[in-house]
Amino acid sequence: MREQMTTWLDMLGLLLIAAGAAAGLHPLIGWASLAAAGLIVLAGSAYAVRQAAAVRRDGGGA
């Protein structure tokens, strides 16, 4: 249960970072700032997948 809650909190944090970046870029580049938010989410997701694969490869956590 703790692991699932951590995953949800990580996901929420990533989305808040992406939303903040998009809001900051919106006055400069308009709706294209959504692309920047998408790239942040994509990069964060790719990083999480690599970390999970490394943990599995190394024999789990703890």
PDB file with SEQRES, HELIX, SHEET and CRYST1 records, atoms N, CA, C and O in Angstrom:
SEQRES   1 A   62  MET ARG GLU GLN MET THR THR TRP LEU ASP MET LEU GLY          
SEQRES   2 A   62  LEU LEU LEU ILE ALA ALA GLY ALA ALA ALA GLY LEU HIS          
SEQRES   3 A   62  PRO LEU ILE GLY TRP ALA SER LEU ALA ALA ALA GLY LEU          
SEQRES   4 A   62  ILE VAL LEU ALA GLY SER ALA TYR ALA VAL ARG GLN ALA          
SEQRES   5 A   62  ALA ALA VAL ARG ARG ASP GLY GLY GLY ALA                      
HELIX    1 AA1 ARG A    2  ILE A   29  1                                  28    
HELIX    2 AA2 GLY A   30  ALA A   32  5                                   3    
HELIX    3 AA3 SER A   33  ARG A   57  1                                  25    
CRYST1    1.000    1.000    1.000  90.00  90.00  90.00 P 1           1          
ATOM      1  N   MET A   1       0.826  -1.191   0.000  1.00  0.00           N  
ATOM      2  CA  MET A   1       0.000   0.000   0.000  1.00  0.00           C  
ATOM      3  C   MET A   1       0.870   1.253   0.000  1.00  0.00           C  
ATOM      4  O   MET A   1       0.573   2.225  -0.694  1.00  0.00           O  
ATOM      5  N   ARG A   2       1.943   1.222   0.782  1.00  0.00           N  
ATOM      6  CA  ARG A   2       2.839   2.383   0.854  1.00  0.00           C  
ATOM      7  C   ARG A   2       3.479   2.653  -0.508  1.00  0.00           C  
ATOM      8  O   ARG A   2       3.616   3.806  -0.917  1.00  0.00           O  
ATOM      9  N   GLU A   3       3.869   1.588  -1.202  1.00  0.00           N  
ATOM     10  CA  GLU A   3       4.498   1.737  -2.511  1.00  0.00           C  
ATOM     11  C   GLU A   3       3.533   2.357  -3.526  1.00  0.00           C  
ATOM     12  O   GLU A   3       3.928   3.189  -4.343  1.00  0.00           O  
ATOM     13  N   GLN A   4       2.269   1.944  -3.463  1.00  0.00           N  
ATOM     14  CA  GLN A   4       1.273   2.496  -4.379  1.00  0.00           C  
ATOM     15  C   GLN A   4       1.027   3.982  -4.077  1.00  0.00           C  
ATOM     16  O   GLN A   4       0.880   4.785  -4.998  1.00  0.00           O  
ATOM     17  N   MET A   5       0.981   4.342  -2.804  1.00  0.00           N  
ATOM     18  CA  MET A   5       0.775   5.746  -2.440  1.00  0.00           C  
ATOM     19  C   MET A   5       1.961   6.590  -2.893  1.00  0.00           C  
ATOM     20  O   MET A   5       1.780   7.713  -3.362  1.00  0.00           O  
ATOM     21  N   THR A   6       3.174   6.056  -2.755  1.00  0.00           N  
ATOM     22  CA  THR A   6       4.357   6.775  -3.219  1.00  0.00           C  
ATOM     23  C   THR A   6       4.299   6.984  -4.724  1.00  0.00           C  
ATOM     24  O   THR A   6       4.657   8.054  -5.216  1.00  0.00           O  
ATOM     25  N   THR A   7       3.855   5.975  -5.454  1.00  0.00           N  
ATOM     26  CA  THR A   7       3.723   6.098  -6.900  1.00  0.00           C  
ATOM     27  C   THR A   7       2.728   7.198  -7.258  1.00  0.00           C  
ATOM     28  O   THR A   7       2.995   8.003  -8.151  1.00  0.00           O  
ATOM     29  N   TRP A   8       1.603   7.243  -6.583  1.00  0.00           N  
ATOM     30  CA  TRP A   8       0.599   8.276  -6.850  1.00  0.00           C  
ATOM     31  C   TRP A   8       1.142   9.660  -6.526  1.00  0.00           C  
ATOM     32  O   TRP A   8       0.894  10.606  -7.273  1.00  0.00           O  
ATOM     33  N   LEU A   9       1.868   9.795  -5.439  1.00  0.00           N  
ATOM     34  CA  LEU A   9       2.433  11.094  -5.071  1.00  0.00           C  
ATOM     35  C   LEU A   9       3.517  11.530  -6.056  1.00  0.00           C  
ATOM     36  O   LEU A   9       3.624  12.712  -6.380  1.00  0.00           O  
ATOM     37  N   ASP A  10       4.315  10.581  -6.527  1.00  0.00           N  
ATOM     38  CA  ASP A  10       5.323  10.897  -7.539  1.00  0.00           C  
ATOM     39  C   ASP A  10       4.657  11.374  -8.827  1.00  0.00           C  
ATOM     40  O   ASP A  10       5.099  12.344  -9.443  1.00  0.00           O  
ATOM     41  N   MET A  11       3.602  10.690  -9.220  1.00  0.00           N  
ATOM     42  CA  MET A  11       2.887  11.065 -10.429  1.00  0.00           C  
ATOM     43  C   MET A  11       2.262  12.455 -10.286  1.00  0.00           C  
ATOM     44  O   MET A  11       2.319  13.257 -11.218  1.00  0.00           O  
ATOM     45  N   LEU A  12       1.677  12.739  -9.144  1.00  0.00           N  
ATOM     46  CA  LEU A  12       1.081  14.045  -8.902  1.00  0.00           C  
ATOM     47  C   LEU A  12       2.150  15.133  -8.932  1.00  0.00           C  
ATOM     48  O   LEU A  12       1.931  16.196  -9.513  1.00  0.00           O  
ATOM     49  N   GLY A  13       3.292  14.884  -8.320  1.00  0.00           N  
ATOM     50  CA  GLY A  13       4.386  15.851  -8.339  1.00  0.00           C  
ATOM     51  C   GLY A  13       4.878  16.126  -9.748  1.00  0.00           C  
ATOM     52  O   GLY A  13       5.142  17.274 -10.105  1.00  0.00           O  
ATOM     53  N   LEU A  14       5.001  15.079 -10.548  1.00  0.00           N  
ATOM     54  CA  LEU A  14       5.437  15.236 -11.934  1.00  0.00           C  
ATOM     55  C   LEU A  14       4.436  16.067 -12.730  1.00  0.00           C  
ATOM     56  O   LEU A  14       4.827  16.935 -13.511  1.00  0.00           O  
ATOM     57  N   LEU A  15       3.147  15.804 -12.534  1.00  0.00           N  
ATOM     58  CA  LEU A  15       2.123  16.574 -13.234  1.00  0.00           C  
ATOM     59  C   LEU A  15       2.109  18.032 -12.789  1.00  0.00           C  
ATOM     60  O   LEU A  15       1.881  18.925 -13.605  1.00  0.00           O  
ATOM     61  N   LEU A  16       2.351  18.284 -11.502  1.00  0.00           N  
ATOM     62  CA  LEU A  16       2.401  19.665 -11.030  1.00  0.00           C  
ATOM     63  C   LEU A  16       3.608  20.413 -11.598  1.00  0.00           C  
ATOM     64  O   LEU A  16       3.502  21.594 -11.930  1.00  0.00           O  
ATOM     65  N   ILE A  17       4.735  19.747 -11.712  1.00  0.00           N  
ATOM     66  CA  ILE A  17       5.907  20.362 -12.329  1.00  0.00           C  
ATOM     67  C   ILE A  17       5.621  20.681 -13.791  1.00  0.00           C  
ATOM     68  O   ILE A  17       5.946  21.767 -14.271  1.00  0.00           O  
ATOM     69  N   ALA A  18       5.013  19.735 -14.493  1.00  0.00           N  
ATOM     70  CA  ALA A  18       4.679  19.961 -15.898  1.00  0.00           C  
ATOM     71  C   ALA A  18       3.687  21.103 -16.053  1.00  0.00           C  
ATOM     72  O   ALA A  18       3.829  21.927 -16.957  1.00  0.00           O  
ATOM     73  N   ALA A  19       2.689  21.162 -15.186  1.00  0.00           N  
ATOM     74  CA  ALA A  19       1.699  22.239 -15.256  1.00  0.00           C  
ATOM     75  C   ALA A  19       2.344  23.589 -14.962  1.00  0.00           C  
ATOM     76  O   ALA A  19       2.021  24.584 -15.611  1.00  0.00           O  
ATOM     77  N   GLY A  20       3.242  23.632 -14.002  1.00  0.00           N  
ATOM     78  CA  GLY A  20       3.940  24.878 -13.698  1.00  0.00           C  
ATOM     79  C   GLY A  20       4.808  25.348 -14.851  1.00  0.00           C  
ATOM     80  O   GLY A  20       4.847  26.539 -15.160  1.00  0.00           O  
ATOM     81  N   ALA A  21       5.498  24.426 -15.481  1.00  0.00           N  
ATOM     82  CA  ALA A  21       6.326  24.791 -16.637  1.00  0.00           C  
ATOM     83  C   ALA A  21       5.451  25.294 -17.782  1.00  0.00           C  
ATOM     84  O   ALA A  21       5.786  26.281 -18.436  1.00  0.00           O  
ATOM     85  N   ALA A  22       4.341  24.623 -18.022  1.00  0.00           N  
ATOM     86  CA  ALA A  22       3.434  25.049 -19.095  1.00  0.00           C  
ATOM     87  C   ALA A  22       2.848  26.426 -18.792  1.00  0.00           C  
ATOM     88  O   ALA A  22       2.733  27.261 -19.690  1.00  0.00           O  
ATOM     89  N   ALA A  23       2.480  26.667 -17.547  1.00  0.00           N  
ATOM     90  CA  ALA A  23       1.922  27.967 -17.176  1.00  0.00           C  
ATOM     91  C   ALA A  23       2.967  29.071 -17.332  1.00  0.00           C  
ATOM     92  O   ALA A  23       2.637  30.184 -17.743  1.00  0.00           O  
ATOM     93  N   GLY A  24       4.210  28.771 -17.010  1.00  0.00           N  
ATOM     94  CA  GLY A  24       5.271  29.762 -17.159  1.00  0.00           C  
ATOM     95  C   GLY A  24       5.605  30.058 -18.607  1.00  0.00           C  
ATOM     96  O   GLY A  24       5.942  31.191 -18.952  1.00  0.00           O  
ATOM     97  N   LEU A  25       5.515  29.050 -19.452  1.00  0.00           N  
ATOM     98  CA  LEU A  25       5.837  29.233 -20.864  1.00  0.00           C  
ATOM     99  C   LEU A  25       4.666  29.773 -21.680  1.00  0.00           C  
ATOM    100  O   LEU A  25       4.873  30.304 -22.771  1.00  0.00           O  
ATOM    101  N   HIS A  26       3.462  29.650 -21.179  1.00  0.00           N  
ATOM    102  CA  HIS A  26       2.282  30.040 -21.953  1.00  0.00           C  
ATOM    103  C   HIS A  26       2.326  31.484 -22.444  1.00  0.00           C  
ATOM    104  O   HIS A  26       1.991  31.724 -23.604  1.00  0.00           O  
ATOM    105  N   PRO A  27       2.720  32.457 -21.624  1.00  0.00           N  
ATOM    106  CA  PRO A  27       2.774  33.831 -22.141  1.00  0.00           C  
ATOM    107  C   PRO A  27       3.814  34.006 -23.262  1.00  0.00           C  
ATOM    108  O   PRO A  27       3.685  34.906 -24.091  1.00  0.00           O  
ATOM    109  N   LEU A  28       4.830  33.155 -23.284  1.00  0.00           N  
ATOM    110  CA  LEU A  28       5.888  33.282 -24.285  1.00  0.00           C  
ATOM    111  C   LEU A  28       5.557  32.582 -25.597  1.00  0.00           C  
ATOM    112  O   LEU A  28       5.769  33.137 -26.676  1.00  0.00           O  
ATOM    113  N   ILE A  29       5.040  31.368 -25.501  1.00  0.00           N  
ATOM    114  CA  ILE A  29       4.836  30.574 -26.725  1.00  0.00           C  
ATOM    115  C   ILE A  29       3.405  30.091 -26.899  1.00  0.00           C  
ATOM    116  O   ILE A  29       3.127  29.317 -27.815  1.00  0.00           O  
ATOM    117  N   GLY A  30       2.503  30.524 -26.049  1.00  0.00           N  
ATOM    118  CA  GLY A  30       1.089  30.173 -26.206  1.00  0.00           C  
ATOM    119  C   GLY A  30       0.816  28.707 -25.905  1.00  0.00           C  
ATOM    120  O   GLY A  30       1.429  28.098 -25.029  1.00  0.00           O  
ATOM    121  N   TRP A  31      -0.120  28.171 -26.660  1.00  0.00           N  
ATOM    122  CA  TRP A  31      -0.570  26.802 -26.406  1.00  0.00           C  
ATOM    123  C   TRP A  31       0.493  25.759 -26.713  1.00  0.00           C  
ATOM    124  O   TRP A  31       0.352  24.600 -26.324  1.00  0.00           O  
ATOM    125  N   ALA A  32       1.540  26.151 -27.398  1.00  0.00           N  
ATOM    126  CA  ALA A  32       2.643  25.213 -27.635  1.00  0.00           C  
ATOM    127  C   ALA A  32       3.316  24.812 -26.326  1.00  0.00           C  
ATOM    128  O   ALA A  32       4.078  23.846 -26.278  1.00  0.00           O  
ATOM    129  N   SER A  33       3.027  25.561 -25.271  1.00  0.00           N  
ATOM    130  CA  SER A  33       3.592  25.201 -23.970  1.00  0.00           C  
ATOM    131  C   SER A  33       3.088  23.837 -23.504  1.00  0.00           C  
ATOM    132  O   SER A  33       3.717  23.197 -22.662  1.00  0.00           O  
ATOM    133  N   LEU A  34       1.972  23.399 -24.042  1.00  0.00           N  
ATOM    134  CA  LEU A  34       1.492  22.048 -23.707  1.00  0.00           C  
ATOM    135  C   LEU A  34       2.466  20.979 -24.191  1.00  0.00           C  
ATOM    136  O   LEU A  34       2.580  19.915 -23.582  1.00  0.00           O  
ATOM    137  N   ALA A  35       3.164  21.264 -25.283  1.00  0.00           N  
ATOM    138  CA  ALA A  35       4.180  20.325 -25.767  1.00  0.00           C  
ATOM    139  C   ALA A  35       5.308  20.205 -24.748  1.00  0.00           C  
ATOM    140  O   ALA A  35       5.823  19.111 -24.514  1.00  0.00           O  
ATOM    141  N   ALA A  36       5.694  21.331 -24.141  1.00  0.00           N  
ATOM    142  CA  ALA A  36       6.738  21.289 -23.117  1.00  0.00           C  
ATOM    143  C   ALA A  36       6.274  20.458 -21.922  1.00  0.00           C  
ATOM    144  O   ALA A  36       7.042  19.668 -21.374  1.00  0.00           O  
ATOM    145  N   ALA A  37       5.024  20.638 -21.524  1.00  0.00           N  
ATOM    146  CA  ALA A  37       4.489  19.846 -20.414  1.00  0.00           C  
ATOM    147  C   ALA A  37       4.487  18.358 -20.775  1.00  0.00           C  
ATOM    148  O   ALA A  37       4.826  17.514 -19.945  1.00  0.00           O  
ATOM    149  N   GLY A  38       4.114  18.047 -21.988  1.00  0.00           N  
ATOM    150  CA  GLY A  38       4.127  16.656 -22.437  1.00  0.00           C  
ATOM    151  C   GLY A  38       5.524  16.057 -22.416  1.00  0.00           C  
ATOM    152  O   GLY A  38       5.706  14.896 -22.050  1.00  0.00           O  
ATOM    153  N   LEU A  39       6.510  16.855 -22.812  1.00  0.00           N  
ATOM    154  CA  LEU A  39       7.890  16.366 -22.785  1.00  0.00           C  
ATOM    155  C   LEU A  39       8.372  16.116 -21.362  1.00  0.00           C  
ATOM    156  O   LEU A  39       9.117  15.167 -21.115  1.00  0.00           O  
ATOM    157  N   ILE A  40       7.955  16.954 -20.436  1.00  0.00           N  
ATOM    158  CA  ILE A  40       8.329  16.746 -19.027  1.00  0.00           C  
ATOM    159  C   ILE A  40       7.727  15.444 -18.512  1.00  0.00           C  
ATOM    160  O   ILE A  40       8.409  14.662 -17.850  1.00  0.00           O  
ATOM    161  N   VAL A  41       6.458  15.212 -18.812  1.00  0.00           N  
ATOM    162  CA  VAL A  41       5.800  13.975 -18.369  1.00  0.00           C  
ATOM    163  C   VAL A  41       6.454  12.761 -19.041  1.00  0.00           C  
ATOM    164  O   VAL A  41       6.690  11.743 -18.391  1.00  0.00           O  
ATOM    165  N   LEU A  42       6.743  12.870 -20.332  1.00  0.00           N  
ATOM    166  CA  LEU A  42       7.376  11.770 -21.056  1.00  0.00           C  
ATOM    167  C   LEU A  42       8.750  11.453 -20.477  1.00  0.00           C  
ATOM    168  O   LEU A  42       9.087  10.286 -20.275  1.00  0.00           O  
ATOM    169  N   ALA A  43       9.538  12.484 -20.212  1.00  0.00           N  
ATOM    170  CA  ALA A  43      10.877  12.266 -19.649  1.00  0.00           C  
ATOM    171  C   ALA A  43      10.785  11.664 -18.250  1.00  0.00           C  
ATOM    172  O   ALA A  43      11.553  10.764 -17.913  1.00  0.00           O  
ATOM    173  N   GLY A  44       9.858  12.151 -17.440  1.00  0.00           N  
ATOM    174  CA  GLY A  44       9.692  11.605 -16.092  1.00  0.00           C  
ATOM    175  C   GLY A  44       9.244  10.158 -16.109  1.00  0.00           C  
ATOM    176  O   GLY A  44       9.698   9.348 -15.302  1.00  0.00           O  
ATOM    177  N   SER A  45       8.351   9.836 -17.033  1.00  0.00           N  
ATOM    178  CA  SER A  45       7.881   8.457 -17.149  1.00  0.00           C  
ATOM    179  C   SER A  45       8.999   7.529 -17.612  1.00  0.00           C  
ATOM    180  O   SER A  45       9.147   6.420 -17.098  1.00  0.00           O  
ATOM    181  N   ALA A  46       9.781   7.986 -18.581  1.00  0.00           N  
ATOM    182  CA  ALA A  46      10.893   7.170 -19.070  1.00  0.00           C  
ATOM    183  C   ALA A  46      11.914   6.935 -17.955  1.00  0.00           C  
ATOM    184  O   ALA A  46      12.453   5.835 -17.824  1.00  0.00           O  
ATOM    185  N   TYR A  47      12.176   7.963 -17.159  1.00  0.00           N  
ATOM    186  CA  TYR A  47      13.102   7.823 -16.039  1.00  0.00           C  
ATOM    187  C   TYR A  47      12.572   6.803 -15.018  1.00  0.00           C  
ATOM    188  O   TYR A  47      13.327   5.972 -14.513  1.00  0.00           O  
ATOM    189  N   ALA A  48      11.280   6.876 -14.725  1.00  0.00           N  
ATOM    190  CA  ALA A  48      10.689   5.947 -13.760  1.00  0.00           C  
ATOM    191  C   ALA A  48      10.762   4.506 -14.258  1.00  0.00           C  
ATOM    192  O   ALA A  48      11.020   3.590 -13.476  1.00  0.00           O  
ATOM    193  N   VAL A  49      10.536   4.304 -15.547  1.00  0.00           N  
ATOM    194  CA  VAL A  49      10.606   2.952 -16.114  1.00  0.00           C  
ATOM    195  C   VAL A  49      12.031   2.420 -16.029  1.00  0.00           C  
ATOM    196  O   VAL A  49      12.246   1.255 -15.692  1.00  0.00           O  
ATOM    197  N   ARG A  50      13.003   3.276 -16.335  1.00  0.00           N  
ATOM    198  CA  ARG A  50      14.403   2.829 -16.237  1.00  0.00           C  
ATOM    199  C   ARG A  50      14.777   2.482 -14.811  1.00  0.00           C  
ATOM    200  O   ARG A  50      15.480   1.498 -14.578  1.00  0.00           O  
ATOM    201  N   GLN A  51      14.316   3.277 -13.844  1.00  0.00           N  
ATOM    202  CA  GLN A  51      14.621   2.995 -12.447  1.00  0.00           C  
ATOM    203  C   GLN A  51      13.981   1.688 -12.002  1.00  0.00           C  
ATOM    204  O   GLN A  51      14.607   0.896 -11.298  1.00  0.00           O  
ATOM    205  N   ALA A  52      12.738   1.461 -12.408  1.00  0.00           N  
ATOM    206  CA  ALA A  52      12.053   0.218 -12.038  1.00  0.00           C  
ATOM    207  C   ALA A  52      12.754  -0.990 -12.647  1.00  0.00           C  
ATOM    208  O   ALA A  52      12.887  -2.027 -11.998  1.00  0.00           O  
ATOM    209  N   ALA A  53      13.200  -0.855 -13.889  1.00  0.00           N  
ATOM    210  CA  ALA A  53      13.908  -1.961 -14.536  1.00  0.00           C  
ATOM    211  C   ALA A  53      15.231  -2.235 -13.823  1.00  0.00           C  
ATOM    212  O   ALA A  53      15.619  -3.394 -13.672  1.00  0.00           O  
ATOM    213  N   ALA A  54      15.916  -1.202 -13.391  1.00  0.00           N  
ATOM    214  CA  ALA A  54      17.183  -1.376 -12.679  1.00  0.00           C  
ATOM    215  C   ALA A  54      16.962  -2.065 -11.339  1.00  0.00           C  
ATOM    216  O   ALA A  54      17.755  -2.918 -10.940  1.00  0.00           O  
ATOM    217  N   VAL A  55      15.896  -1.705 -10.647  1.00  0.00           N  
ATOM    218  CA  VAL A  55      15.592  -2.332  -9.361  1.00  0.00           C  
ATOM    219  C   VAL A  55      15.274  -3.807  -9.569  1.00  0.00           C  
ATOM    220  O   VAL A  55      15.745  -4.660  -8.816  1.00  0.00           O  
ATOM    221  N   ARG A  56      14.473  -4.109 -10.592  1.00  0.00           N  
ATOM    222  CA  ARG A  56      14.145  -5.520 -10.881  1.00  0.00           C  
ATOM    223  C   ARG A  56      15.396  -6.293 -11.249  1.00  0.00           C  
ATOM    224  O   ARG A  56      15.584  -7.429 -10.813  1.00  0.00           O  
ATOM    225  N   ARG A  57      16.253  -5.675 -12.054  1.00  0.00           N  
ATOM    226  CA  ARG A  57      17.472  -6.353 -12.500  1.00  0.00           C  
ATOM    227  C   ARG A  57      18.417  -6.631 -11.326  1.00  0.00           C  
ATOM    228  O   ARG A  57      19.099  -7.656 -11.297  1.00  0.00           O  
ATOM    229  N   ASP A  58      18.447  -5.715 -10.369  1.00  0.00           N  
ATOM    230  CA  ASP A  58      19.338  -5.873  -9.226  1.00  0.00           C  
ATOM    231  C   ASP A  58      18.745  -6.737  -8.119  1.00  0.00           C  
ATOM    232  O   ASP A  58      19.379  -6.930  -7.082  1.00  0.00           O  
ATOM    233  N   GLY A  59      17.568  -7.246  -8.319  1.00  0.00           N  
ATOM    234  CA  GLY A  59      16.991  -8.171  -7.354  1.00  0.00           C  
ATOM    235  C   GLY A  59      15.991  -7.537  -6.396  1.00  0.00           C  
ATOM    236  O   GLY A  59      15.753  -8.076  -5.315  1.00  0.00           O  
ATOM    237  N   GLY A  60      15.414  -6.429  -6.760  1.00  0.00           N  
ATOM    238  CA  GLY A  60      14.385  -5.815  -5.919  1.00  0.00           C  
ATOM    239  C   GLY A  60      14.956  -4.761  -4.991  1.00  0.00           C  
ATOM    240  O   GLY A  60      16.163  -4.524  -4.944  1.00  0.00           O  
ATOM    241  N   GLY A  61      14.064  -4.149  -4.268  1.00  0.00           N  
ATOM    242  CA  GLY A  61      14.464  -3.094  -3.340  1.00  0.00           C  
ATOM    243  C   GLY A  61      14.922  -3.651  -2.015  1.00  0.00           C  
ATOM    244  O   GLY A  61      15.529  -4.721  -1.963  1.00  0.00           O  
ATOM    245  N   ALA A  62      14.640  -2.938  -0.946  1.00  0.00           N  
ATOM    246  CA  ALA A  62      14.927  -3.328   0.435  1.00  0.00           C  
ATOM    247  C   ALA A  62      16.213  -4.062   0.466  1.00  0.00           C  
ATOM    248  O   ALA A  62      16.655  -4.488   1.533  1.00  0.00           O  
TER     249      ALA A  62                                                      
END                                                                             
